[in-house]
Each structure stands twice: as structure tokens, then as C-alpha cells.
Amino acid sequence: MVGGGSGQRFGALKQYELVGDLRVIDRARATAEEATDGVVVVVPAADADREGGVAGGDTRSASVRAGLAAVPEEASIICVHDAARPFATAALYRRVIAAVLDGADGAIPGVAVTDTIKVVSDGEVVSTLDRSTLVAVQTPQAFRADVLRRAHDGGDASTDDAALVEALGGRVVVVAGEADNRKITHPDDLDWARRRVTAGDVPIGVSP
């Protein structure tokens, strides 16, 4: 689970913000522990000892590689999840894992894109994409362990691990994502998450 970000866009370390009685990272971790055989948590280097985690790197990919180094060699499937998505469900983990067990090199959750998407260059529209072929990608993402390790061996950087697997020629499939699996990126996202818990949509202390 990747929570090594510095919080530059958010303005603080969002993974440690409270949502109800639990921090964002703790909610995400609780579900990961419920759905998998073990969890490696990557956090900012200064917090590794306190959080019982692994020290992250300067980029997301560097943090993922730090986490990979701590995953037991015998692991056959590895899930990568953003700690800033506190409401991913155990059922979503099961869907991506099942897709890899069925033969895919990787499986990612996706939700339909509802807005029209245009390609723009220097403020001018270049083309309009067919949104029926597009999905917005979430985590957790599941991969064959050997494929994910090879994808990271070259030291390339990406905001999406599936992109590195795709670059190897790996077969990545999409499973149904979840509308409430929203990433805490801006303060408004945190406000939304807190309202959701306050309204009782997610019982405090219980993973969704």
C-alpha cells in the first residue's frame, strides 16, 4: 500500500488525516488486511519507524519499488493500492485478484468516463476522444508478482503501475471499479469522505 507522498498538492500529509475515528491510511490498511494475506505499507521515510512501514522514495514508482523489496519472494500476486483511497472494498480486491488468477498479467478497476474528453495543445483543441472507450482507473491493482517486478526492474517512473506492465507487453484487464473509491487529492475530497462517514454510509472503525 503506497502512502509515501509528501502532500504537496493537498497541502498536508493527507494519509494521516482523520476520517471519523480513523486516519485515511488506517481505513485503507484495514481493508487491505481483510482482503489479502499480508500488507506492506510505504510511508514517508521519516515516518517509517513510527508507522511500522517501509520508507518511500522521491516518486510514486520509487515508493512502489521500496514496497516490492519488502514483499516475500514467494508471493504470486501483488496488489498495489493508494493509501489515499480509504473506501476501496474487500470485494474490489477480490475482483482484481480473481482476474489475475484467471490468466491476466494485471487487473485494474475502472469506472466509465462521463465527461467529454478533448486533447488540447497550446490552448487549442486537437481532437475529441470517444469516451465509450475510456475508463478512469483506480486502485487496488493486482499483478502477477513476477511481471510487476520485471516492470519495475528498469527503474522507469509512472503514476500507474499498470502502464509499466503494459510497456512490457503484459495483458492488463479492467474490472468494475467503485464510485465511492475516491482518491483524497484535494481538501474537498477529504470533506466529502468525512461527510460520508458522518452520514453513516461507512460505519466508523469498520472497513467497507
N, C-alpha and C positions, 0 to 999 in steps of 0.2 A: 504494500500500500504506500503510495507516494504522497508524502506531506512535507517535502523539504523546501517548499517555496519560501521566498523572503517577504511575500506580501506587498510587493511594490505597487501593483495595480489596486489592491484593496486598501492599502494604507496601514495595514497591521498584519500580524500573523493570524490569518483567518481560521486556520486549522485549530487554533486554541480558543476561539470564541465560543461562548456558551449558547446552546440552543436548548432551552428548558434547563434541566439539571445536568446535562451532559455537554461536553465540548463537541464541536464538529467532528474532530478526529476520533473521538471515543465512540460516537454513534456509528461512524463508518467502520471502525475496527470491530465493534461488537457484531455487526452483521457478517463481516468477513470471517470472523472466528466461528460463527454459527454455520457458515456455508462451506468452509474449506478445512483441510487437515492441519493448517498452520499458517500463521501470518507474520510476515516481516514488515515492520513499519519503518519507513525512511523519513527522517525529520532533519531540520537544520542542524549542522554539525554541533553547535553549542548546546543543543538540547538532547543529544543522543543518550547520554548517561541518565539524565532525569527521566526521559520517556521510555527507557529500555528499548531504544531503537537503533537504527543504523544511520550514520552520518551521511547526509545527502551531498550532492555536488553543486556546481555552479549552474547547471542546466537540468531540465527535467530528465533528459536522456542519461546524463551523468548520475542522477539520483536513482534512476531505474537500474543502471548497471551496478551501483553500490548495493541495491537490494538484491539483485540477482546473485551477487557474490555470496550472499548470506543464505540463499535458498539451498537446501540439501541437494546434492548431486542426483539422488535417486528420484527426485520429483519428476513426474512425467508430464504434468500440466501445470502451467504457471498462470495465475491471474494477476493482472496489473490494474489497480484501482486508484483513483484520485481521492485522497483523504477529504478533499473539499466537496465531495458528493455524499452527504450524510444519509440520504434516503434511498439509496440503492437497496433492493430487497434481496433476500436469500434466493428467492425464485429466479431473479435475474442472473445471479451467479450460476445457478443450476442450468439455465438455458445456454449460457455461453460454454460452460464446461461440457454439456451434452453434445453440442455441435462439434467440439474438438474430438470427443470420443467417437463421434460418427465419421471422422476422417478429415476434417478441415485442419489446416495448419494454424488457423486463428479464427476467433469468432468475436464479433463486436456488436454491442447493442446500437440500434439506430432508430430514430423517430423521423417521421415524414417532415419535410420542409414545407411550410405553409406559405411563406412569403415568396414573392418573385425575386430571383437572384440574377443580378446583372454583373458582367465582367466590365471593369472600368479601368481606363488608363489615362492618366493626366486629366482626370475630371470628365472624361468623355466615355460614353457607353460604347463598348466594343462588341458585346454580344449579350444575348439573354439566354440563360440556361434553362433546359427543360426540367422543371422541378420534380416531375414524376420519376426522374432517375436519380434524385438526390435524397440523402438522409443526413440528419445531424447526428454525429457519433458521440456516444457516451462511454463510460467505463462502469463496471469492470469489463476488461477484455481478457479473453483466455487464449492461450497459445500452447502448442506442443513445446515442451521445455527446450528441446534441442534446437528447434527452429528459432525461438526467441533469443536464445544465447548466441546463435550464429548471426542473427540480425544485429545484435549489439557488439559483436566482436570487432567490427570495423571502426567503432568509435563515432559513428555518424550521429547527428542530432536531429530530433524531430519532436513535435508536440504530440505525436501519436505513434505508439509502438507498432500498430498495425501497418503504418506506412513503411516502416523499416522491413517488416516481414514481406510486404508486397514488393519491395525493391529487390528482394531475393528471388522473387518469382513464386512466393508462397501463396497458397489458396486461402483467402480470408472470406468468411461468410458473415452475413448480417442476421441477427435475431431481433425480435421485437424489443425495443427499449421501453422506458417508462417515463411518462410525462413528469412525474414528481422527482425523477432522478436528476435534479437540477444542480448545477455546479455553483458553489458560492464564489463568485468572482468579484462582485461589487457590493457595497453596503446594502443596496436594495434587495439583493438576493438573501442576505442574512436576515433582514427584516421579514421577508417572505417566509423563511424557514422557521423563525420564531413564532410568527402568526400561525403557521401550520400546527406547531406543537401546542401552542396555547389553545387552539380551537379543538384539540383532542384528536386530530387526524392521525397523529403518531403518539401513542402513549409514552410519557416520559420514562426513560430507562428501559424501554423495550424496543428492540430493533424491528424495523418494518418488515 
